[in-house]
């Protein structure tokens, strides 16, 4: 999706969505390196925040009309919802639940992620 953005967005939206999407995987990987449940939960929280940032970028791309394939945008959003639910479930399953901090996404609207 980022590769289809106009050249004027190379150092702005294109770079931002690429960094945010990459950060999801990197935080999951870093948190899985044999650390405590609390530390792993912290990294999963960062991955969730990066996912929310990625969705926000997708919405900006759609609103600016940069990407016309509505089916692909819907699939990306649906995939994001599935991933958010999985990350949240994984984080809830960690044994040191007193260290878990649930992301407050109430200000994003009814149809955002979780």
N, C-alpha and C positions, 0 to 999 in steps of 0.2 A: 504494500500500500504506500509506504513512504517513498518508494522509487518513482511513483506516479505524480508526486507533488511538483508544482512549478519550481523552476530554478530560483525564483525569488524567495522561496521557503527553505533553501538549502541550509542556512545557518540559523534558522528559527524553528519552525514546526517540524520539518523533516528530521533535523538533528534531535529535537526534543522527544519525538515519538520513538525514534530509534533507541535513544538512551533509556527511556522509560521501559520499553519492551525488553531490552537486554537486561535491565536491572531486575526484572522479575525472576528470570532464570538464575542470575548470579546470586541473588539473595537466597533462593532456595538451595542452591549448591553450597554456598558458604555456611548456611545454617545446619547443613546435614553432616558436617565434618566432625562427628563424635563429640559434640558439645552437650552441655546440659539441656534438659527440656526447656528451661527458661530462656536460654540463649537461642535455641532453635526457634522457639516461639517468637522471640524478638525479630529474628530474620524473616520468619514467615509474615509477620506484621509489615515489615518493610516491603516484602514482595507484594502484599495486598495493596499497599499504598501506591506502589509502582504500577500495578494493574489498574487501579482507579485513575491514575494519571494517563495511562495509555488509552483508556476509554474516553477520557476527556479530550485527548488529542483526536481520537476518531470522530468525536462529535463536532469538533471545530472543523476538521477536514470536510465532513458532510455539510455543515452549515455554510461553509465558504464555497461549496460546489466544486471542490478540487477533484472529487472522485465520484463518478457517475454510476458505478456499479452498485446499486442499492442492495442486491442480493449478497454480494461479497461483504458489504458493510454490516448487513444484518447477521451474517454468519460470524463475522469477527466479534460482534457484540454478544451474540449467543454463546460463542466459545469463551468469551471473557466471563460471562455469568457462570458457566460451568466451572471454570478454573477458580473463580472467587469462592464458590461453594466448597470446592475440594480443599483449597488452602485453608479456609476457615474451619472445616471439619478436621483437617489434619492438626491444626493448631489447638483445637479443643480437645483432641485426643491425647495430647501430651500430659504426662503424669503430674507435673508441677502446675496444676491449673491455677493456683493462687497468683502465679506470675503472668497469667494471660491478660492481655488488654484488648478488648474488642474495639475494632475500628468504628467510630461513630460516623456513619455515612448518611445520617438522617437529612442533612441539608442538600443532598444531591438529587432528591426527587424520588418518587415511588418506584420507578422502573430501573433504577441503577443498581446493578450487581446483586447484592445479597438480599 
